[in-house]
Amino acid sequence: MKTSKKACCISLVVAAMAAGVATGAHAEFRCKAPPTPEDKRACELAKAARPDELRHFIQRTSSIYGLYFYDYVTQTDADRWYAARPTHEAQSVAAVDHRD
């Protein structure tokens, strides 16, 4: 079955538009002017330097709002938070066991 030239062109235009929308949906910093109440709440958590609460808020509401962590946190802030996080490295059994 042959498709008409017009139908083929329409299909290509629709595919190009869909690709443009998909690539345009990249992360943008939303805390300059939060457009919605959920964005405002996420920005408040980010400003208060509470990354765990921000991540929990985003995960808990993901099915409703579809928020993305790095829309609210700059890479510099994320790096600073990661560096300040205490390490929970497991000690060896010899270090914990003080029996002599």
C-alpha positions as a Markdown table, in Angstrom:
| # | Residue | x | y | z |
|---|---|---|---|---|
| 1 | Met | 0.0 | 0.0 | 0.0 |
| 2 | Lys | 1.4 | 3.3 | -1.0 |
| 3 | Thr | 1.1 | 6.4 | 1.2 |
| 4 | Ser | 0.4 | 9.8 | -0.4 |
| 5 | Lys | 3.1 | 12.4 | -0.4 |
| 6 | Lys | 0.9 | 14.7 | 1.8 |
| 7 | Ala | 0.4 | 12.0 | 4.4 |
| 8 | Cys | 4.2 | 11.3 | 4.5 |
| 9 | Cys | 4.9 | 15.0 | 5.0 |
| 10 | Ile | 2.4 | 15.3 | 7.8 |
| 11 | Ser | 3.9 | 12.3 | 9.5 |
| 12 | Leu | 7.4 | 13.8 | 9.3 |
| 13 | Val | 6.2 | 17.2 | 10.6 |
| 14 | Val | 4.5 | 15.5 | 13.6 |
| 15 | Ala | 7.6 | 13.4 | 14.3 |
| 16 | Ala | 9.8 | 16.5 | 14.1 |
| 17 | Met | 7.5 | 18.4 | 16.5 |
| 18 | Ala | 7.4 | 15.5 | 19.0 |
| 19 | Ala | 11.2 | 15.3 | 18.9 |
| 20 | Gly | 11.4 | 19.1 | 19.5 |
| 21 | Val | 9.1 | 18.9 | 22.5 |
| 22 | Ala | 11.0 | 15.9 | 24.0 |
| 23 | Thr | 14.4 | 17.7 | 23.7 |
| 24 | Gly | 12.9 | 21.0 | 24.9 |
| 25 | Ala | 11.9 | 19.3 | 28.2 |
| 26 | His | 15.3 | 19.7 | 29.8 |
| 27 | Ala | 15.9 | 20.7 | 33.4 |
| 28 | Glu | 15.6 | 24.4 | 34.1 |
| 29 | Phe | 16.2 | 26.2 | 37.4 |
| 30 | Arg | 12.7 | 27.0 | 38.6 |
| 31 | Cys | 13.5 | 28.9 | 41.8 |
| 32 | Lys | 14.0 | 32.2 | 40.1 |
| 33 | Ala | 10.2 | 32.6 | 39.8 |
| 34 | Pro | 8.4 | 29.4 | 40.9 |
| 35 | Pro | 5.2 | 29.1 | 38.8 |
| 36 | Thr | 3.2 | 26.8 | 41.0 |
| 37 | Pro | 2.7 | 26.1 | 44.7 |
| 38 | Glu | 4.5 | 22.8 | 44.4 |
| 39 | Asp | 7.5 | 24.5 | 42.8 |
| 40 | Lys | 7.4 | 27.1 | 45.5 |
| 41 | Arg | 7.5 | 24.4 | 48.2 |
| 42 | Ala | 10.4 | 22.6 | 46.5 |
| 43 | Cys | 12.3 | 25.9 | 46.2 |
| 44 | Glu | 11.8 | 26.5 | 50.0 |
| 45 | Leu | 13.3 | 23.1 | 50.8 |
| 46 | Ala | 16.2 | 23.8 | 48.5 |
| 47 | Lys | 16.9 | 27.2 | 50.0 |
| 48 | Ala | 16.8 | 25.8 | 53.5 |
| 49 | Ala | 19.5 | 23.4 | 52.4 |
| 50 | Arg | 17.4 | 20.3 | 53.2 |
| 51 | Pro | 18.2 | 18.0 | 50.3 |
| 52 | Asp | 16.8 | 14.9 | 51.9 |
| 53 | Glu | 13.5 | 16.6 | 52.5 |
| 54 | Leu | 13.4 | 18.0 | 49.0 |
| 55 | Arg | 14.1 | 14.5 | 47.5 |
| 56 | His | 11.4 | 13.0 | 49.7 |
| 57 | Phe | 8.9 | 15.7 | 48.7 |
| 58 | Ile | 9.7 | 15.1 | 45.0 |
| 59 | Gln | 9.5 | 11.3 | 45.3 |
| 60 | Arg | 6.3 | 11.4 | 47.3 |
| 61 | Thr | 4.6 | 13.7 | 44.8 |
| 62 | Ser | 6.1 | 12.4 | 41.6 |
| 63 | Ser | 3.0 | 10.7 | 40.4 |
| 64 | Ile | 1.1 | 14.0 | 40.8 |
| 65 | Tyr | 3.5 | 16.7 | 39.8 |
| 66 | Gly | 6.4 | 15.0 | 38.0 |
| 67 | Leu | 9.0 | 17.2 | 39.6 |
| 68 | Tyr | 12.7 | 16.8 | 39.0 |
| 69 | Phe | 15.3 | 17.3 | 41.8 |
| 70 | Tyr | 17.8 | 19.3 | 39.7 |
| 71 | Asp | 15.2 | 21.8 | 38.6 |
| 72 | Tyr | 15.4 | 23.2 | 42.1 |
| 73 | Val | 19.1 | 22.6 | 43.0 |
| 74 | Thr | 22.1 | 24.0 | 41.2 |
| 75 | Gln | 25.0 | 21.6 | 40.6 |
| 76 | Thr | 27.1 | 23.7 | 43.0 |
| 77 | Asp | 24.5 | 23.3 | 45.8 |
| 78 | Ala | 24.3 | 19.6 | 45.1 |
| 79 | Asp | 28.1 | 19.2 | 45.3 |
| 80 | Arg | 28.2 | 21.2 | 48.5 |
| 81 | Trp | 25.5 | 19.1 | 50.1 |
| 82 | Tyr | 27.2 | 15.9 | 49.0 |
| 83 | Ala | 30.5 | 17.0 | 50.5 |
| 84 | Ala | 29.0 | 18.1 | 53.8 |
| 85 | Arg | 27.1 | 14.8 | 54.2 |
| 86 | Pro | 28.6 | 12.6 | 56.9 |
| 87 | Thr | 30.2 | 9.4 | 55.7 |
| 88 | His | 28.8 | 6.2 | 57.1 |
| 89 | Glu | 31.6 | 3.9 | 56.2 |
| 90 | Ala | 31.4 | 0.5 | 57.8 |
| 91 | Gln | 34.1 | -0.2 | 60.3 |
| 92 | Ser | 36.0 | -3.4 | 60.1 |
| 93 | Val | 35.1 | -6.1 | 62.7 |
| 94 | Ala | 38.6 | -5.8 | 64.2 |
| 95 | Ala | 38.0 | -2.0 | 64.8 |
| 96 | Val | 34.7 | -2.7 | 66.6 |
| 97 | Asp | 35.7 | -5.7 | 68.5 |
| 98 | His | 37.7 | -4.6 | 71.5 |
| 99 | Arg | 38.3 | -8.0 | 73.1 |
| 100 | Asp | 42.0 | -8.6 | 73.8 |
